[in-house]
Amino acid sequence: MKVTKFGGSSVASAEQLKKVLAIVTGDSSRRFVVVSAPGKRNNKDKKVTDLLIQFYNAVVYKQETDEVVREIVTRYTEIAAEFHVAKQLEQVFYTELQQLQENYDAVDPYALDRFLATGENLNAQLVAACFQQSGVNTRYINPKELGIIVSDEPQNARILEQSYEKIYQWRNSDEILIIPGFFGYTVDGQLCTFSRGGSDITGSIVAAGLKAELYENFTDVDGIFSASPKYIHDPELIEYATYREIRELTYAGFTVFHDEALMPAFKAHIPVIIKNTNNPECQGTLIKKNFEDENRNEVVGVASDDGFCGITIGKYLLNREVGIVRRILQILESFHIGFEHMPSGIDDISIILRERHLTREIETELMKQIEEKIQPDQLSIEHGLSVVALVGEGMRERPGITADSTAALARKNVNLRMISQGADERSIIFAIRSEQERLAVRSLYYTFFD
């Protein structure tokens, strides 16, 4: 039995939904289907989720909403018309959007969650109706009925363990269940969303709860590639990868898979496969706990991401000052800022942060508090950094990987601002200037893959 999830591009139009229908009905083991909100149909198009954010902002600032509501409903009815179910759904969808607007409460912490979740929720109803009209025994099921119980954290919910037992009760359903991704319900019954892109998380949760044999994630590419196609022409497809390898790659910039989505499947030891809705015969990328194939490449991928900054704190005899790291972390905690990396020397320590956590005001106050509470000899912040990661289980206990990678970067005059390697030796992370990101990725890729 398989749990199958379709991303936004896979359900963006009637043409795409017909492909989804063929995929689901082509394999009788595909009995649980998780769907995202409709994505972009072309580069100039808007995702339905972005339209819902536009709708939410119009409601908040008491602006005209008729046009954006019409645009949202039209995205669904254009698909529904191809399956001859538009008339029965159009008024239902208008009513749901109208109720969102009428029930909006500025002090309600879950208000934005309700708007955001509507994209997936309406689409699951649409997909179920289209399947039924095509003669397939399906039905829409709401996450509350399914049993997806989440933590009370608006826009950042986490699954609660009690959910899995509830979800398992649906394992022997006679119908194909169409499940909206991206959200669940708190113990008190409040709708709460996962972080954005969280439909992948829903699919993984459902697969774990049902103890499925496989979790399929259909998107618009053949699988996960060993480097970004925007930097490398025709990069190699990663045929096999471990959970930890993909976790490292998604953290460092790969966008095919939500970086939190693997954890429920990982804990339940359920294999995950990434496949292409537009090319379902392609083998895709299979993700498991481990592989025993000794012929796998030592490095499986090179990932990169921009939007980082680095704070450097220099202080004589820093290594002998007990508790200094704790005090630095307490300062960051007071601003609700987490750090990404923290390499150190005997007299200095660097902190790599995401730029998005810093406004000009927060940065000024943060640096002021470090100055007052740590009293460094030197203190500086550098913006415009990127992180490049070299990832592979085969790198462990393999001499020369770091030497080969730094030599490759040196040949292209890429200046390293930081190097970090964990004790498990599964990844090496370099911080560089963002303008050298493309150069660094290409240099590392052609060192290890060509």
Sequence and secondary structure as in RCSB ss.txt:
>XXXX:A:sequence
MKVTKFGGSSVASAEQLKKVLAIVTGDSSRRFVVVSAPGKRNNKDKKVTDLLIQFYNAVVYKQETDEVVREIVTR
YTEIAAEFHVAKQLEQVFYTELQQLQENYDAVDPYALDRFLATGENLNAQLVAACFQQSGVNTRYINPKELGIIV
SDEPQNARILEQSYEKIYQWRNSDEILIIPGFFGYTVDGQLCTFSRGGSDITGSIVAAGLKAELYENFTDVDGIF
SASPKYIHDPELIEYATYREIRELTYAGFTVFHDEALMPAFKAHIPVIIKNTNNPECQGTLIKKNFEDENRNEVV
GVASDDGFCGITIGKYLLNREVGIVRRILQILESFHIGFEHMPSGIDDISIILRERHLTREIETELMKQIEEKIQ
PDQLSIEHGLSVVALVGEGMRERPGITADSTAALARKNVNLRMISQGADERSIIFAIRSEQERLAVRSLYYTFFD
>XXXX:A:secstr
 EEEEE GGGGSSHHHHHHHHHHHHT TTEEEEEE     SSTT   HHHHHHHHHHHHHTT   HHHHHHHHHH
HHHHHHHTT HHHHHHHHHHHHHHHHHT  TT TTHHHHHHHHHHHHHHHHHHHHHHHTT  EEE  HHHHT BB
 S TTS  B THHHHHHHTTTT SSEEEEE SEEE TTS EEE STTTHHHHHHHHHHHHT SEEEEEESSSS B
SS TTTSSS  B  EEEHHHHHHHHHTT  SS TTTHHHHHHTT  EEEEETT TTS  EEEES    TTS S  
EEEEEEEEEEEEEE TTGGGSTTHHHHHHHHHHHTT   SB  B SSEEEEEEEGGG  HHHHHHHHHHHHHHH 
 SEEEEEEEEEEEEEE GGGTT TTHHHHHHHHHHHTT  EEEEEE TT SEEEEEEEGGGHHHHHHHHHHHH  
